[in-house]
Every structure is written in structure tokens, then in C-alpha cells.
Amino acid sequence: MVELVLFIIFGLAALFGAVTVVWARNPIYSALGLMLTLFSVAVFYVSNGAHFVAAVQVIVYAGAVMTLFLFVIMLVGVDRSEDRRENLPVQRPLALGLLALFGAGVLVAGRLVWVTGPVGGSGQEGTVEALGRELFRRWVLPFELTALLLIIAAAGTIALGLFRRGEEPGAGDEEEAP
């Protein structure tokens, strides 16, 4: 019974967040709606016993990616007024029609029989221990190369952000004598 109540609460929260992402005029509200949806999905992972995936969901998506989104939104600037005229008048009714078709498809698929548990195997395939064993034995070189590439990309981004085109590094740091 508790699982059903949690599912209903966080299902409604995920739907509210997803609708906020699409319908909000302010990009900050859209980003916050996306964060609500991501946290709700993480709760679904926890309720299904996938604690590691839930942690990754919160750390990577709701943490790092949303920080990046908010940084870009603030960098672009949301304080300017925008032209809010509807340029695509058919887009909203078409989206609502596709939403109705998708909802009908979900209702039809919900009436079918679903397999919800493992059919065979040892039951060790999805554990954190099995993932760590595979990651640090068989995939350690690609893992480390990916980490190296991410560090290089971060350093390059910082360097591009610090230096402007045509300026020498350190230019403007000296004080001029009167």
C-alpha cells in the first residue's frame, strides 16, 4: 500500500515537472520542472531496488547536468524581454494531439501482460559489486581514458573562458604608473 501511495505521489510530481518543462515561459521554471522530474524518476528507481542507478540519476542528471543547464541559462541571460508571439500556430494543437495518442497507447499497453522479474540467471548481474568488478577489471582502460578526456575538456573550457581573443595572457594585470 505504501508503494502505491509513493508511486501516485511521485508519478504526479513527475508529470507536473514534465508539463512545467514544456509549458513554462521562464527557462528557470523549466529547469526546475526538469529537476523535479529527475528526482521523481530517482524515487522510482529506489522503489524498484535499483539504488545505484538512483544515486547516479541524482548525482549526474539532477546534480551536474542541471547545474550546467542553470549556468547556461544564467550566462545567456533571462532578464531581457523576448518576443512572445506564436510563430508556429499549429505546433501546440499538434503536440496535444500527439499527447492524446501517446496516452491512448499507454492505456492499451497497460492492459497487456508484462514480465516484471528476472526470468533466469544468478541474480548477480545488476548489483553494484558486479558492475564494479566489470568496470575495474575489463573496462579499466576505457574508464580511465574517459576520465582523462573529461579533465582535458574541463581544462580547455576554463582556458577558453579566461582568455579573450586577441588578448595576451596576463595583459591588463599590471597597474599603470601615473
Secondary structure per residue as TSV (DSSP state, phi and psi in degrees):
chain	resnum	aa	ss	phi	psi
A	1	M	-	360.0	-39.0
A	2	V	H	-64.3	-39.0
A	3	E	H	-63.6	-39.0
A	4	L	H	-65.8	-42.0
A	5	V	H	-64.7	-44.1
A	6	L	H	-62.3	-40.9
A	7	F	H	-62.4	-43.2
A	8	I	H	-66.1	-44.9
A	9	I	H	-63.1	-50.6
A	10	F	H	-78.4	-23.0
A	11	G	H	-65.9	-43.8
A	12	L	H	-65.8	-37.5
A	13	A	H	-64.7	-41.2
A	14	A	H	-64.9	-41.9
A	15	L	H	-65.0	-42.6
A	16	F	H	-62.1	-42.4
A	17	G	H	-64.8	-40.2
A	18	A	H	-67.2	-40.1
A	19	V	H	-66.9	-36.5
A	20	T	H	-64.0	-38.5
A	21	V	H	-59.1	-42.1
A	22	V	H	-81.7	-40.1
A	23	W	H	-96.5	-14.3
A	24	A	-	-70.4	137.4
A	25	R	S	-81.0	-30.4
A	26	N	S	-89.1	127.0
A	27	P	H	-64.2	-25.7
A	28	I	H	-66.3	-42.2
A	29	Y	H	-65.7	-35.4
A	30	S	H	-63.9	-42.7
A	31	A	H	-65.6	-38.6
A	32	L	H	-68.6	-34.9
A	33	G	H	-64.6	-38.6
A	34	L	H	-64.9	-38.3
A	35	M	H	-65.1	-39.9
A	36	L	H	-62.0	-41.3
A	37	T	H	-64.4	-42.2
A	38	L	H	-65.2	-40.0
A	39	F	H	-66.3	-37.7
A	40	S	H	-64.3	-40.1
A	41	V	H	-64.8	-36.5
A	42	A	H	-63.4	-37.1
A	43	V	H	-65.1	-38.0
A	44	F	H	-62.2	-40.2
A	45	Y	H	-62.7	-43.4
A	46	V	H	-62.8	-41.8
A	47	S	H	-67.3	-20.3
A	48	N	T	-96.7	6.3
A	49	G	T	84.9	9.8
A	50	A	-	-99.3	70.9
A	51	H	H	-66.9	-37.3
A	52	F	H	-65.4	-43.7
A	53	V	H	-65.1	-37.2
A	54	A	H	-63.6	-42.3
A	55	A	H	-64.5	-42.3
A	56	V	H	-64.3	-39.5
A	57	Q	I	-58.0	-46.0
A	58	V	I	-72.3	-44.7
A	59	I	I	-69.6	-49.1
A	60	V	I	-79.7	-55.9
A	61	Y	I	-80.2	-56.9
A	62	A	I	-72.0	-22.2
A	63	G	I	-93.4	-73.3
A	64	A	I	-71.3	-47.5
A	65	V	I	-67.5	-41.2
A	66	M	H	-68.6	-33.7
A	67	T	H	-62.7	-41.9
A	68	L	H	-63.4	-45.1
A	69	F	H	-58.5	-48.7
A	70	L	H	-64.8	-36.6
A	71	F	H	-62.8	-44.4
A	72	V	H	-65.9	-41.5
A	73	I	H	-61.7	-44.0
A	74	M	H	-69.4	-33.4
A	75	L	H	-68.8	-41.9
A	76	V	H	-67.7	-38.4
A	77	G	-	98.8	124.1
A	78	V	S	-113.0	8.3
A	79	D	-	-87.3	-7.1
A	80	R	S	-84.9	147.0
A	81	S	-	-77.1	145.4
A	82	E	-	-116.0	158.5
A	83	D	-	-80.4	114.7
A	84	R	-	-103.9	20.9
A	85	R	-	-72.5	147.7
A	86	E	-	-79.7	111.7
A	87	N	S	-87.3	-25.5
A	88	L	-	-120.2	86.4
A	89	P	T	-68.6	-18.7
A	90	V	T	-89.7	-15.4
A	91	Q	H	-63.9	-46.9
A	92	R	H	-64.9	-48.4
A	93	P	H	-62.5	-35.3
A	94	L	H	-66.0	-40.7
A	95	A	H	-65.0	-39.6
A	96	L	H	-66.4	-37.5
A	97	G	H	-64.8	-42.2
A	98	L	H	-66.1	-34.8
A	99	L	H	-63.0	-42.0
A	100	A	H	-64.8	-40.9
A	101	L	H	-63.8	-41.9
A	102	F	H	-64.4	-43.3
A	103	G	H	-61.0	-40.9
A	104	A	H	-64.1	-39.0
A	105	G	H	-64.5	-38.3
A	106	V	H	-65.4	-41.6
A	107	L	H	-65.0	-40.0
A	108	V	H	-67.1	-43.7
A	109	A	H	-67.6	-28.4
A	110	G	H	-69.1	-20.1
A	111	R	T	-85.3	-9.6
A	112	L	S	-82.0	165.7
A	113	V	-	-84.2	129.7
A	114	W	-	-114.4	143.1
A	115	V	-	-90.9	119.0
A	116	T	-	-111.6	-1.2
A	117	G	S	-129.0	170.4
A	118	P	-	-66.9	137.6
A	119	V	-	-86.4	-32.4
A	120	G	S	-159.5	-169.9
A	121	G	S	96.1	-179.3
A	122	S	-	-88.9	-12.6
A	123	G	S	83.6	5.6
A	124	Q	-	-102.0	1.4
A	125	E	T	-70.3	-35.1
A	126	G	T	-101.3	10.2
A	127	T	S	-81.1	161.1
A	128	V	H	-65.2	-35.9
A	129	E	H	-63.7	-44.2
A	130	A	H	-66.1	-39.1
A	131	L	H	-64.3	-45.3
A	132	G	H	-64.4	-39.1
A	133	R	H	-61.0	-47.1
A	134	E	H	-67.7	-40.1
A	135	L	H	-66.5	-41.5
A	136	F	H	-98.4	1.4
A	137	R	H	-107.0	-60.3
A	138	R	T	-88.2	-30.2
A	139	W	S	-115.1	24.3
A	140	V	H	-68.4	-38.6
A	141	L	H	-67.0	-49.7
A	142	P	H	-61.5	-33.8
A	143	F	H	-62.9	-46.9
A	144	E	H	-69.4	-37.4
A	145	L	H	-65.4	-38.0
A	146	T	H	-64.2	-42.7
A	147	A	H	-61.9	-40.9
A	148	L	H	-63.7	-43.8
A	149	L	H	-64.1	-38.0
A	150	L	H	-66.4	-37.5
A	151	I	H	-67.0	-42.4
A	152	I	H	-63.1	-41.8
A	153	A	H	-64.4	-40.4
A	154	A	H	-65.6	-43.1
A	155	A	H	-64.4	-39.9
A	156	G	H	-65.1	-38.7
A	157	T	H	-65.6	-42.3
A	158	I	H	-64.4	-41.6
A	159	A	H	-64.0	-41.9
A	160	L	H	-66.7	-32.8
A	161	G	H	-73.6	-29.5
A	162	L	H	-82.6	-37.1
A	163	F	-	-104.8	131.0
A	164	R	-	-94.1	157.1
A	165	R	T	-64.2	132.7
A	166	G	T	88.4	-7.2
A	167	E	-	-97.8	145.5
A	168	E	-	-84.6	144.1
A	169	P	T	-59.7	129.4
A	170	G	T	88.4	-4.0
A	171	A	T	-68.2	138.7
A	172	G	T	87.9	-1.5
A	173	D	-	-83.2	-26.4
A	174	E	S	-78.9	146.2
A	175	E	-	-88.9	138.3
A	176	E	-	-82.9	139.7
A	177	A	-	-79.0	140.8
A	178	P	-	-74.3	360.0
